[in-house]
Amino acid sequence: MLLEVCVDDANSAIVAENGGANRIELCSALELGGLTPSIGLLLEVKKHVKIPVFCMIRCRSGDFFYDSCEISTMVSDAKLLSENGADGFVFGFLDGDQNVDIKSCNVFFQSLPCKLPCTFHRAFDFISNQTNALQMLKDVGFSRILTTGGGPDVSSSLNELKSLYTQSQKVAITLMPGGGVNEANITVLRSIGFVEIHSSCSVYTSDGAYGTLFNNPLPNGKRKIVCRQKVENLISKLNQL
């Protein structure tokens, strides 16, 4: 079973690999759900880790309905990240009806200078007819889908995940549970049949020296970083399954 860990700094990527992670999802601003990382961050991560690094492509926070300028921005970002070592991408475009924006997805795939594996991110959880979306995403070029099953986290959506997994096998697209994945639920996720999982494996750390900015307190003076022990615990549990 493969473990993908999402990170938004180079040290966390190093910790994730040292703990046994198999793949990195590289973002900026994980507190906003993950945005496109900078080229500088990608270069620093690639300097230190050998496992594949998939880059988030998301130009802003908020919904997943993008105008033409935003699509163009994300296409440009993907080209530059591809040229600087990205091993794959994570993105998701929806239309105004909360369905897959096939046209924009096609534009993205056709604009890439080389064919790299792509994951449709948790925008999938906002799609009303997820079963139909599986085939659409496979046909447009995605190799996997990141999802909680539609709920706030995987533990609250196990029945939905089981049904989606069965449908994904018919379509031949990888379904990767993510959102609240931990030692307590990976056994049941594996029993359903999943072969990849996604987790932050994170803890809060206090940046005491930077707890205020221009005399305004930052939220708790804390940020999230990857915890090696959490990664190792997940890998140990996975190896027992």
C-alpha positions in Angstrom: 0.0 0.0 0.0 1.5 3.3 -1.1 1.5 6.4 1.2 1.4 9.9 -0.2 2.1 12.7 2.2 1.1 16.3 1.5 3.6 19.0 2.5 4.2 22.7 2.0 7.8 23.1 3.0 11.1 21.3 2.1 11.9 20.1 5.6 8.5 18.3 5.8 9.3 16.6 2.5 12.6 15.4 3.8 10.9 14.1 7.0 8.2 12.4 5.0 10.7 10.5 2.9 12.9 9.6 5.8 9.8 8.2 7.6 9.0 5.9 4.6 6.6 7.9 2.5 6.4 6.8 -1.1 5.3 10.0 -2.8 5.0 13.7 -2.0 2.1 16.0 -2.8 3.8 19.4 -2.8 1.7 22.5 -2.1 1.9 26.0 -0.6 -0.6 27.1 2.0 -1.9 23.8 3.2 -4.0 25.8 5.7 -6.0 26.9 2.6 -6.4 23.4 1.3 -3.2 23.6 -0.7 -2.2 26.0 -3.5 0.4 25.9 -6.3 4.0 25.7 -4.9 6.7 28.0 -6.1 9.4 26.8 -8.5 12.0 27.6 -5.8 10.2 25.2 -3.3 10.1 22.5 -5.9 13.8 22.8 -6.7 14.7 22.7 -3.0 12.5 19.6 -2.4 13.9 17.8 -5.5 17.4 18.6 -4.3 16.8 16.5 -1.1 14.3 13.8 -1.9 14.3 10.9 -4.4 10.6 9.8 -4.2 8.2 11.3 -6.8 6.9 14.8 -6.2 3.5 15.7 -7.5 2.7 19.4 -7.5 -0.6 20.9 -6.6 -2.0 23.2 -9.3 -4.5 25.6 -7.7 -4.0 29.3 -8.2 -6.3 30.5 -5.4 -8.3 29.3 -2.5 -12.1 29.0 -2.6 -14.2 27.1 -5.2 -13.0 25.1 -8.2 -14.8 27.1 -10.9 -12.2 29.0 -12.8 -12.3 31.6 -15.5 -10.1 31.6 -18.6 -7.4 33.7 -17.0 -7.1 31.4 -14.0 -6.9 28.3 -16.3 -4.2 30.0 -18.3 -2.3 30.9 -15.1 -2.4 27.3 -13.9 -1.4 25.9 -17.3 1.6 28.3 -17.2 2.5 27.2 -13.7 2.3 23.5 -14.7 4.6 24.0 -17.7 7.2 25.8 -15.5 7.0 23.2 -12.7 7.2 20.4 -15.3 10.4 22.0 -16.7 11.8 22.1 -13.2 11.3 18.5 -12.1 7.7 17.9 -11.2 6.9 14.2 -11.5 3.1 14.7 -11.7 0.3 17.1 -10.9 -2.7 17.4 -8.7 -5.6 19.6 -9.8 -9.4 19.7 -10.4 -11.6 21.9 -12.4 -15.4 22.1 -12.0 -18.0 23.9 -14.0 -20.8 26.1 -12.7 -23.0 23.1 -12.2 -20.4 21.4 -10.0 -19.6 18.8 -12.7 -16.2 18.1 -14.1 -15.1 20.9 -16.4 -14.0 18.7 -19.3 -13.1 21.5 -21.6 -10.6 23.1 -19.1 -9.2 19.7 -18.2 -8.5 19.0 -21.8 -6.9 22.4 -22.3 -4.6 21.6 -19.3 -3.6 18.1 -20.5 -3.0 19.2 -24.1 -0.8 22.1 -22.9 1.6 20.0 -20.9 5.0 19.7 -22.6 5.3 16.1 -21.6 2.8 13.5 -20.4 2.9 13.3 -16.6 0.5 11.4 -14.3 -2.3 13.6 -12.8 -4.5 13.3 -9.8 -8.0 14.9 -9.6 -8.0 16.4 -6.1 -10.8 16.7 -3.6 -12.9 18.9 -5.9 -14.3 15.4 -6.6 -16.1 15.5 -3.3 -18.3 18.4 -4.5 -19.5 16.5 -7.6 -23.1 15.5 -7.4 -22.8 12.3 -9.6 -19.5 10.9 -8.6 -20.1 7.5 -10.3 -20.5 9.2 -13.7 -17.5 11.4 -13.0 -15.2 8.4 -12.6 -15.4 7.5 -16.3 -15.2 11.1 -17.4 -12.0 11.6 -15.4 -10.4 8.5 -16.7 -11.2 9.4 -20.3 -9.9 12.9 -20.0 -6.5 11.6 -18.7 -6.4 11.4 -15.0 -4.7 8.4 -13.4 -6.1 8.7 -9.9 -8.7 10.6 -7.8 -8.2 11.9 -4.2 -11.4 11.8 -2.2 -12.9 11.4 1.3 -15.9 9.7 -0.3 -17.8 13.0 -0.2 -17.9 13.5 3.5 -15.8 15.7 5.8 -13.3 12.8 6.3 -12.8 9.2 5.3 -14.1 7.7 8.5 -17.5 9.4 8.0 -17.8 8.1 4.4 -16.6 4.5 4.5 -19.8 3.2 2.8 -19.5 5.7 0.0 -15.8 4.9 -0.4 -16.6 1.2 -0.7 -19.2 1.9 -3.4 -16.8 4.3 -5.2 -14.0 1.8 -5.0 -16.1 -0.9 -6.7 -17.1 1.5 -9.5 -13.5 2.7 -9.9 -12.3 -0.9 -10.5 -14.8 -1.1 -13.5 -13.3 2.1 -14.9 -9.7 1.2 -14.1 -8.8 4.4 -12.4 -7.1 4.6 -9.0 -9.1 5.9 -6.1 -7.0 7.3 -3.2 -8.6 8.0 0.1 -7.5 11.2 1.8 -8.7 13.4 4.6 -8.4 12.1 8.1 -6.5 8.9 7.2 -4.7 7.5 10.2 -3.7 4.3 12.0 -7.2 3.8 13.2 -8.8 3.5 9.8 -6.2 2.2 7.4 -7.1 -1.4 8.2 -10.6 -1.0 7.0 -9.5 1.1 4.0 -7.1 -1.7 3.0 -9.8 -4.3 3.5 -12.0 -2.4 1.0 -9.2 -2.8 -1.5 -7.4 0.6 -1.7 -3.7 0.4 -2.6 -2.9 4.1 -2.1 -3.6 6.5 0.8 -3.0 10.2 1.3 -2.2 11.8 4.6 -0.7 14.9 6.1 0.9 13.0 9.0 1.2 16.4 10.6 1.5 18.1 14.0 1.3 21.7 15.0 4.5 23.4 16.0 4.8 26.8 17.7 6.9 29.5 16.0 7.3 31.5 19.2 9.6 34.1 17.7 7.1 34.8 14.9 3.9 34.8 17.0 3.1 38.4 16.0 3.2 40.3 12.8 3.1 44.1 12.9 1.8 43.8 16.5 -1.1 41.6 15.3 -1.1 38.0 16.7 -0.9 35.2 14.2 -3.4 32.3 14.6 -2.0 30.6 17.7 1.5 31.3 16.5 1.5 27.8 15.0 1.9 26.0 11.7 1.7 22.4 10.6 4.7 20.3 9.8 5.1 16.6 9.0 5.8 14.4 12.0 8.3 11.6 11.2 6.8 9.4 14.0 3.3 9.6 12.4 4.7 8.6 9.0 6.7 5.7 10.5 3.6 4.6 12.4 1.5 4.5 9.3 4.2 2.7 7.3 4.6 0.1 10.1 0.8 -0.4 10.2 0.7 -0.8 6.4 3.5 -3.3 6.5 1.4 -5.5 8.8 -1.6 -5.6 6.5 
